[in-house]
């Protein structure tokens, strides 16, 4: 049976974006499958008492340089989003809904990460989000219906509560079996765990 790595993510985390760029190659090199686990980072923070690093002035000032270093290491395009922080509730409901509905999940994830951290766009503004979705080939009205669906809202809530119950306190978080790894700078440890 192939190994798996669970990837708990939220589009609002720039380090999660960097993990998104690096994890597929790590998983492929070890014949592992990624289990994508959309969660609401704001909900995790509220449940655990954690906060975004950008809320700490000294750390927030340092983050820009650190993110550029990691982007260079992964060969990823990264641009600070001037609209950050963006409330990701609708975006994460979109991820949960696309995952429930099937084949467009990967296309959606790529479009949102690109618009958040490569272009970057104000995805908290409904018209801007609708334009990003249209450019990626999605129907914006169908998307609004999807993120309003009670089953989709419930799935995101379940994912977020499960993350907290398993010890998640931030994003990105990875699990290989029951072993938890937090932060994209722990991907070497994820790779080692997948190689066992």
Secondary structure, 3 states (H helix, E strand, C coil): CCCEEEEEECCCCHHHHHHHHHHHHHHHHCCCEEEEEECCHHHHHHHHCCCCHHHCHHHHHHHHHHHHHHHHHHCCCCCCCCCCCCCCHHHHHHHHHHHHHCCCHHHHHHHHHHHHHCCCCCCCCHHHHHHHHHHCCCCHHHHHHHHHCHHHHHHHHHHHHHHHHCCCCCCCEEEECCEEEECHHHHHHHHHHHHC
